[in-house]
Amino acid sequence: MISRIDLRGDALPEGPALRDLLPRAEFDVQAALEKVRPICEDVHHRGDAALIEYAERFDGVRLDQVRVPAAALTRALQELDPAVRAALEESIRRARIVHREQRRSPHTTQVVPGGTVTEKWVPVERVGLYAPGGRSVYPSSVIMNVVPAQEAGVESIALASPAQADFGGLPHPTILAACALLGIDEVYAAGGATAVAMFAHGTESCPPANMVTGPGNIWVAAAKRYFTGKIGIDAEAGPTEIAVLADDTADPVHVASDLISQAEHDPLAAAVLVTDSVELADAVEKELEPQVAATRHVDDRIVPALSGKQSAIVLVDGMDEGLKVVDAYGAEHLEIQTADAAALADRVKNAGAIFIGPWAPVSLGDYAAGSNHVLPTGGCACHSSGLSVQSFLRGIHIVDYTKDALAEVAHHVVTLAEAEDLPAHGAAIKARFDWKVPQGK
């Protein structure tokens, strides 16, 4: 059901050579970009009419309007299963605890007497958030997008999720209920690239946004790439992935269940076990079969994901080598199930989120750890972070110098301006003094 890659015996290669040995899903955003380009431009030119037409083509439903009526949000919350409501409320509460601590305050640094630089943090004015609605419904993604934006102080927040034929053209009612719980009343029935284009260009019913965040399929990723520069984005999210770094102390039942839990997202989902224990590898492989047989989404998601080229059991000589492998892989979710899990976690350089020990599975992070589950995929953890309050803030430097403080450094500024052949830069300094630049000490 799952392949093996044996990296034992020889010294591991470095950098790209090691990454090339590891499993990864094929995800050609550039090819998808050419297909979403005309859709994005059509939304630009025809606005809501284009959104309605694409909802009928892609989602099989004819909309009367794109914006979800307020009454539908109220009704979705009223009809929500009480147990689901309680779980969502607890997820929101925990997410707020974590994200509230991420807020930043202005900080002033005195560079010299009379010269200061202050960094203040300003939220983006308006964001468009995306909640997927394809194979599964993700009210948890509503929480993970909305909470950090709210805690950052974003004043205008809109959310889009695909129209659902089973619900009269509205997004899934649990999505709507989550929006209502969070106080989000601007919700649109728009999916995929059309939703990103709606937020980027604006339409008759939806003002343009400064930024778009949220996970999605390849069409969402391609649309984000298309609009990069016009709007801010969080990331081009690819197929979800888990890596488990484990030794012979790990419970194969736990490891197998965690690999399966990620595989049930999508046939392109990646499930990777990195271990120095052949016995654990054998036990996990044996454990996969009965656990897969006992769950749902087997033929359309789990088996294709586990048997695909993106998933594998990777054998290494030891945990030092295992760390090199998981750092090269840069997993969206990294579980460490070893005897010294916390110490190993402290040495990890590249991961979207790290889950330590047997009692912190990825499923906890997906819903109720308080952490954010919108994380970098496809190895992007080597340069990018998950969604946070910081994602919605902009740092602005405020420079405040007195005449004396400028005079002290003026000759250096003029020297550097002339070295760069930008004499007007130096002249802007000289103009503030009598006829020559005062010499610094």
Disulfide bonds with the S-S distance in Angstrom:
none
